[in-house]
Amino acid sequence: MEQQKIIDELNYYRAQKITEMLYEQGMISFVEYDKLTELNRESFSPLFADLLPKTLEKSSNQS
């Protein structure tokens, strides 16, 4: 695997973890969470992006 692909994978993982923490703490809504997840995938091109669901199955009672 190329070095840049590894870096992109790590950056995606970090960005997604931050996005999840913001959502879990109620700092962003589910819609914002979903948009950020999409942007993370576009920005960092995770290796298995095609296998990831387009929208995420998070409980919408947290917002």
Biopython code that builds the backbone (N, CA, C, O; Angstrom):
import numpy as np
from Bio.PDB.StructureBuilder import StructureBuilder

atoms = [
    (1, "MET", "N", (0.857, -1.187, 0.000)),
    (1, "MET", "CA", (0.000, 0.000, 0.000)),
    (1, "MET", "C", (0.899, 1.245, 0.000)),
    (1, "MET", "O", (1.902, 1.302, 0.711)),
    (2, "GLU", "N", (0.525, 2.212, -0.793)),
    (2, "GLU", "CA", (1.288, 3.447, -0.865)),
    (2, "GLU", "C", (1.219, 4.203, 0.456)),
    (2, "GLU", "O", (0.255, 4.087, 1.213)),
    (3, "GLN", "N", (2.262, 4.973, 0.711)),
    (3, "GLN", "CA", (2.324, 5.745, 1.945)),
    (3, "GLN", "C", (1.154, 6.734, 2.032)),
    (3, "GLN", "O", (0.563, 6.889, 3.101)),
    (4, "GLN", "N", (0.812, 7.403, 0.926)),
    (4, "GLN", "CA", (-0.281, 8.385, 0.961)),
    (4, "GLN", "C", (-1.612, 7.721, 1.290)),
    (4, "GLN", "O", (-2.433, 8.309, 1.994)),
    (5, "LYS", "N", (-1.840, 6.513, 0.795)),
    (5, "LYS", "CA", (-3.083, 5.808, 1.091)),
    (5, "LYS", "C", (-3.178, 5.477, 2.573)),
    (5, "LYS", "O", (-4.260, 5.539, 3.158)),
    (6, "ILE", "N", (-2.062, 5.130, 3.175)),
    (6, "ILE", "CA", (-2.037, 4.844, 4.611)),
    (6, "ILE", "C", (-2.333, 6.115, 5.393)),
    (6, "ILE", "O", (-3.094, 6.088, 6.360)),
    (7, "ILE", "N", (-1.741, 7.218, 4.983)),
    (7, "ILE", "CA", (-1.981, 8.504, 5.648)),
    (7, "ILE", "C", (-3.446, 8.898, 5.513)),
    (7, "ILE", "O", (-4.059, 9.342, 6.484)),
    (8, "ASP", "N", (-4.019, 8.742, 4.309)),
    (8, "ASP", "CA", (-5.437, 9.064, 4.098)),
    (8, "ASP", "C", (-6.327, 8.198, 4.995)),
    (8, "ASP", "O", (-7.308, 8.679, 5.561)),
    (9, "GLU", "N", (-5.977, 6.931, 5.114)),
    (9, "GLU", "CA", (-6.756, 6.014, 5.946)),
    (9, "GLU", "C", (-6.733, 6.458, 7.410)),
    (9, "GLU", "O", (-7.768, 6.460, 8.076)),
    (10, "LEU", "N", (-5.565, 6.830, 7.905)),
    (10, "LEU", "CA", (-5.438, 7.303, 9.284)),
    (10, "LEU", "C", (-6.193, 8.613, 9.497)),
    (10, "LEU", "O", (-6.867, 8.795, 10.511)),
    (11, "ASN", "N", (-6.073, 9.520, 8.533)),
    (11, "ASN", "CA", (-6.771, 10.801, 8.646)),
    (11, "ASN", "C", (-8.288, 10.604, 8.624)),
    (11, "ASN", "O", (-9.014, 11.273, 9.360)),
    (12, "TYR", "N", (-8.759, 9.694, 7.787)),
    (12, "TYR", "CA", (-10.194, 9.395, 7.763)),
    (12, "TYR", "C", (-10.634, 8.854, 9.119)),
    (12, "TYR", "O", (-11.648, 9.292, 9.662)),
    (13, "TYR", "N", (-9.891, 7.921, 9.658)),
    (13, "TYR", "CA", (-10.236, 7.322, 10.954)),
    (13, "TYR", "C", (-10.306, 8.400, 12.038)),
    (13, "TYR", "O", (-11.251, 8.425, 12.827)),
    (14, "ARG", "N", (-9.318, 9.281, 12.078)),
    (14, "ARG", "CA", (-9.307, 10.365, 13.082)),
    (14, "ARG", "C", (-10.500, 11.311, 12.896)),
    (14, "ARG", "O", (-11.186, 11.646, 13.862)),
    (15, "ALA", "N", (-10.740, 11.733, 11.669)),
    (15, "ALA", "CA", (-11.843, 12.656, 11.397)),
    (15, "ALA", "C", (-13.181, 12.022, 11.757)),
    (15, "ALA", "O", (-14.065, 12.688, 12.297)),
    (16, "GLN", "N", (-13.327, 10.732, 11.458)),
    (16, "GLN", "CA", (-14.588, 10.057, 11.751)),
    (16, "GLN", "C", (-14.780, 9.887, 13.252)),
    (16, "GLN", "O", (-15.904, 10.008, 13.739)),
    (17, "LYS", "N", (-13.720, 9.612, 13.991)),
    (17, "LYS", "CA", (-13.812, 9.488, 15.452)),
    (17, "LYS", "C", (-14.232, 10.814, 16.072)),
    (17, "LYS", "O", (-15.047, 10.836, 16.994)),
    (18, "ILE", "N", (-13.690, 11.910, 15.580)),
    (18, "ILE", "CA", (-14.078, 13.234, 16.077)),
    (18, "ILE", "C", (-15.548, 13.490, 15.762)),
    (18, "ILE", "O", (-16.289, 13.990, 16.608)),
    (19, "THR", "N", (-15.966, 13.150, 14.551)),
    (19, "THR", "CA", (-17.367, 13.310, 14.155)),
    (19, "THR", "C", (-18.281, 12.509, 15.077)),
    (19, "THR", "O", (-19.315, 13.014, 15.516)),
    (20, "GLU", "N", (-17.911, 11.273, 15.372)),
    (20, "GLU", "CA", (-18.712, 10.429, 16.271)),
    (20, "GLU", "C", (-18.785, 11.010, 17.671)),
    (20, "GLU", "O", (-19.847, 10.993, 18.293)),
    (21, "MET", "N", (-17.668, 11.524, 18.176)),
    (21, "MET", "CA", (-17.661, 12.118, 19.514)),
    (21, "MET", "C", (-18.566, 13.351, 19.574)),
    (21, "MET", "O", (-19.300, 13.537, 20.545)),
    (22, "LEU", "N", (-18.512, 14.194, 18.535)),
    (22, "LEU", "CA", (-19.367, 15.380, 18.497)),
    (22, "LEU", "C", (-20.840, 14.982, 18.523)),
    (22, "LEU", "O", (-21.642, 15.604, 19.219)),
    (23, "TYR", "N", (-21.191, 13.951, 17.768)),
    (23, "TYR", "CA", (-22.579, 13.489, 17.723)),
    (23, "TYR", "C", (-22.999, 12.894, 19.075)),
    (23, "TYR", "O", (-24.075, 13.207, 19.587)),
    (24, "GLU", "N", (-22.164, 12.053, 19.637)),
    (24, "GLU", "CA", (-22.495, 11.395, 20.909)),
    (24, "GLU", "C", (-22.636, 12.391, 22.045)),
    (24, "GLU", "O", (-23.398, 12.151, 22.981)),
    (25, "GLN", "N", (-21.918, 13.503, 21.984)),
    (25, "GLN", "CA", (-22.010, 14.531, 23.018)),
    (25, "GLN", "C", (-23.115, 15.550, 22.729)),
    (25, "GLN", "O", (-23.286, 16.514, 23.475)),
    (26, "GLY", "N", (-23.855, 15.334, 21.656)),
    (26, "GLY", "CA", (-24.973, 16.206, 21.324)),
    (26, "GLY", "C", (-24.571, 17.551, 20.752)),
    (26, "GLY", "O", (-25.370, 18.487, 20.736)),
    (27, "MET", "N", (-23.346, 17.650, 20.287)),
    (27, "MET", "CA", (-22.868, 18.928, 19.756)),
    (27, "MET", "C", (-23.254, 19.131, 18.297)),
    (27, "MET", "O", (-23.244, 20.259, 17.804)),
    (28, "ILE", "N", (-23.597, 18.041, 17.599)),
    (28, "ILE", "CA", (-24.077, 18.128, 16.226)),
    (28, "ILE", "C", (-25.294, 17.214, 16.088)),
    (28, "ILE", "O", (-25.448, 16.253, 16.842)),
    (29, "SER", "N", (-26.142, 17.518, 15.131)),
    (29, "SER", "CA", (-27.331, 16.703, 14.882)),
    (29, "SER", "C", (-26.955, 15.496, 14.020)),
    (29, "SER", "O", (-25.839, 15.407, 13.507)),
    (30, "PHE", "N", (-27.903, 14.576, 13.871)),
    (30, "PHE", "CA", (-27.652, 13.416, 13.020)),
    (30, "PHE", "C", (-27.423, 13.836, 11.572)),
    (30, "PHE", "O", (-26.583, 13.261, 10.880)),
    (31, "VAL", "N", (-28.165, 14.827, 11.122)),
    (31, "VAL", "CA", (-28.002, 15.313, 9.737)),
    (31, "VAL", "C", (-26.586, 15.852, 9.549)),
    (31, "VAL", "O", (-25.941, 15.576, 8.538)),
    (32, "GLU", "N", (-26.105, 16.619, 10.524)),
    (32, "GLU", "CA", (-24.744, 17.136, 10.447)),
    (32, "GLU", "C", (-23.722, 16.001, 10.508)),
    (32, "GLU", "O", (-22.719, 16.016, 9.795)),
    (33, "TYR", "N", (-23.985, 15.034, 11.355)),
    (33, "TYR", "CA", (-23.124, 13.854, 11.471)),
    (33, "TYR", "C", (-23.011, 13.140, 10.124)),
    (33, "TYR", "O", (-21.921, 12.782, 9.679)),
    (34, "ASP", "N", (-24.157, 12.945, 9.494)),
    (34, "ASP", "CA", (-24.189, 12.260, 8.208)),
    (34, "ASP", "C", (-23.432, 13.051, 7.139)),
    (34, "ASP", "O", (-22.700, 12.473, 6.336)),
    (35, "LYS", "N", (-23.610, 14.374, 7.131)),
    (35, "LYS", "CA", (-22.910, 15.221, 6.159)),
    (35, "LYS", "C", (-21.405, 15.196, 6.393)),
    (35, "LYS", "O", (-20.628, 15.114, 5.442)),
    (36, "LEU", "N", (-20.990, 15.268, 7.662)),
    (36, "LEU", "CA", (-19.562, 15.212, 7.968)),
    (36, "LEU", "C", (-18.952, 13.871, 7.579)),
    (36, "LEU", "O", (-17.826, 13.816, 7.085)),
    (37, "THR", "N", (-19.698, 12.789, 7.802)),
    (37, "THR", "CA", (-19.213, 11.469, 7.408)),
    (37, "THR", "C", (-18.993, 11.412, 5.904)),
    (37, "THR", "O", (-17.984, 10.881, 5.439)),
    (38, "GLU", "N", (-19.927, 11.953, 5.152)),
    (38, "GLU", "CA", (-19.785, 11.984, 3.695)),
    (38, "GLU", "C", (-18.571, 12.815, 3.278)),
    (38, "GLU", "O", (-17.814, 12.419, 2.391)),
    (39, "LEU", "N", (-18.393, 13.967, 3.922)),
    (39, "LEU", "CA", (-17.236, 14.819, 3.613)),
    (39, "LEU", "C", (-15.924, 14.129, 3.981)),
    (39, "LEU", "O", (-14.934, 14.247, 3.260)),
    (40, "ASN", "N", (-15.918, 13.409, 5.102)),
    (40, "ASN", "CA", (-14.714, 12.675, 5.506)),
    (40, "ASN", "C", (-14.345, 11.643, 4.441)),
    (40, "ASN", "O", (-13.175, 11.480, 4.097)),
    (41, "ARG", "N", (-15.346, 10.959, 3.933)),
    (41, "ARG", "CA", (-15.092, 9.936, 2.901)),
    (41, "ARG", "C", (-14.572, 10.562, 1.614)),
    (41, "ARG", "O", (-13.679, 10.015, 0.967)),
    (42, "GLU", "N", (-15.133, 11.711, 1.245)),
    (42, "GLU", "CA", (-14.684, 12.394, 0.031)),
    (42, "GLU", "C", (-13.273, 12.955, 0.201)),
    (42, "GLU", "O", (-12.455, 12.886, -0.715)),
    (43, "SER", "N", (-12.999, 13.509, 1.380)),
    (43, "SER", "CA", (-11.711, 14.165, 1.622)),
    (43, "SER", "C", (-10.559, 13.175, 1.742)),
    (43, "SER", "O", (-9.467, 13.423, 1.231)),
    (44, "PHE", "N", (-10.804, 12.054, 2.415)),
    (44, "PHE", "CA", (-9.711, 11.149, 2.736)),
    (44, "PHE", "C", (-9.740, 9.844, 1.956)),
    (44, "PHE", "O", (-8.808, 9.048, 2.074)),
    (45, "SER", "N", (-10.764, 9.600, 1.175)),
    (45, "SER", "CA", (-10.875, 8.403, 0.348)),
    (45, "SER", "C", (-10.425, 7.128, 1.068)),
    (45, "SER", "O", (-9.420, 6.525, 0.690)),
    (46, "PRO", "N", (-11.164, 6.716, 2.101)),
    (46, "PRO", "CA", (-10.758, 5.485, 2.785)),
    (46, "PRO", "C", (-10.728, 4.313, 1.807)),
    (46, "PRO", "O", (-11.487, 4.276, 0.838)),
    (47, "LEU", "N", (-9.857, 3.378, 2.071)),
    (47, "LEU", "CA", (-9.605, 2.261, 1.178)),
    (47, "LEU", "C", (-10.870, 1.497, 0.813)),
    (47, "LEU", "O", (-11.045, 1.108, -0.342)),
    (48, "PHE", "N", (-11.750, 1.279, 1.777)),
    (48, "PHE", "CA", (-12.958, 0.499, 1.544)),
    (48, "PHE", "C", (-14.209, 1.370, 1.520)),
    (48, "PHE", "O", (-15.272, 0.932, 1.960)),
    (49, "ALA", "N", (-14.098, 2.591, 1.014)),
    (49, "ALA", "CA", (-15.227, 3.526, 0.992)),
    (49, "ALA", "C", (-16.433, 2.958, 0.258)),
    (49, "ALA", "O", (-17.573, 3.228, 0.637)),
    (50, "ASP", "N", (-16.192, 2.178, -0.786)),
    (50, "ASP", "CA", (-17.304, 1.610, -1.553)),
    (50, "ASP", "C", (-18.106, 0.601, -0.738)),
    (50, "ASP", "O", (-19.271, 0.348, -1.045)),
    (51, "LEU", "N", (-17.502, 0.026, 0.288)),
    (51, "LEU", "CA", (-18.190, -0.953, 1.121)),
    (51, "LEU", "C", (-18.972, -0.310, 2.267)),
    (51, "LEU", "O", (-19.822, -0.956, 2.879)),
    (52, "LEU", "N", (-18.684, 0.966, 2.557)),
    (52, "LEU", "CA", (-19.353, 1.659, 3.649)),
    (52, "LEU", "C", (-20.750, 2.089, 3.214)),
    (52, "LEU", "O", (-20.956, 2.446, 2.054)),
    (53, "PRO", "N", (-21.718, 2.057, 4.143)),
    (53, "PRO", "CA", (-23.067, 2.498, 3.776)),
    (53, "PRO", "C", (-23.090, 3.990, 3.470)),
    (53, "PRO", "O", (-22.293, 4.758, 4.009)),
    (54, "LYS", "N", (-24.017, 4.393, 2.595)),
    (54, "LYS", "CA", (-24.128, 5.805, 2.241)),
    (54, "LYS", "C", (-24.587, 6.662, 3.422)),
    (54, "LYS", "O", (-24.051, 7.746, 3.653)),
    (55, "THR", "N", (-25.580, 6.173, 4.165)),
    (55, "THR", "CA", (-26.025, 6.863, 5.375)),
    (55, "THR", "C", (-25.805, 5.908, 6.537)),
    (55, "THR", "O", (-25.730, 4.691, 6.364)),
    (56, "LEU", "N", (-25.705, 6.482, 7.708)),
    (56, "LEU", "CA", (-25.387, 5.668, 8.868)),
    (56, "LEU", "C", (-26.619, 5.410, 9.715)),
    (56, "LEU", "O", (-27.563, 6.201, 9.728)),
    (57, "GLU", "N", (-26.592, 4.305, 10.411)),
    (57, "GLU", "CA", (-27.717, 3.862, 11.230)),
    (57, "GLU", "C", (-27.524, 4.314, 12.677)),
    (57, "GLU", "O", (-27.359, 3.484, 13.571)),
    (58, "LYS", "N", (-27.545, 5.611, 12.905)),
    (58, "LYS", "CA", (-27.435, 6.142, 14.267)),
    (58, "LYS", "C", (-28.842, 6.455, 14.759)),
    (58, "LYS", "O", (-29.734, 6.782, 13.977)),
    (59, "SER", "N", (-29.015, 6.349, 16.054)),
    (59, "SER", "CA", (-30.307, 6.673, 16.652)),
    (59, "SER", "C", (-30.559, 8.159, 16.490)),
    (59, "SER", "O", (-29.709, 8.978, 16.841)),
    (60, "SER", "N", (-31.716, 8.511, 15.964)),
    (60, "SER", "CA", (-32.006, 9.934, 15.722)),
    (60, "SER", "C", (-32.564, 10.635, 16.960)),
    (60, "SER", "O", (-32.911, 11.814, 16.886)),
    (61, "ASN", "N", (-32.657, 9.933, 18.106)),
    (61, "ASN", "CA", (-33.159, 10.599, 19.306)),
    (61, "ASN", "C", (-32.050, 11.389, 19.990)),
    (61, "ASN", "O", (-32.334, 12.117, 20.942)),
    (62, "GLN", "N", (-30.808, 11.278, 19.551)),
    (62, "GLN", "CA", (-29.730, 12.146, 20.007)),
    (62, "GLN", "C", (-29.555, 13.218, 18.964)),
    (62, "GLN", "O", (-29.313, 12.898, 17.800)),
    (63, "SER", "N", (-29.667, 14.471, 19.327)),
    (63, "SER", "CA", (-29.407, 15.535, 18.358)),
    (63, "SER", "C", (-29.071, 16.749, 19.109)),
    (63, "SER", "O", (-28.808, 17.792, 18.511)),
]
sb = StructureBuilder()
sb.init_structure("model")
sb.init_model(0)
sb.init_chain("A")
sb.init_seg("    ")
for serial, (resi, resn, name, xyz) in enumerate(atoms, 1):
    if name == "N":
        sb.init_residue(resn, " ", resi, " ")
    sb.init_atom(name, np.array(xyz, "f"), 0.0, 1.0, " ", f" {name:<3s}", serial, name[0])
structure = sb.get_structure()
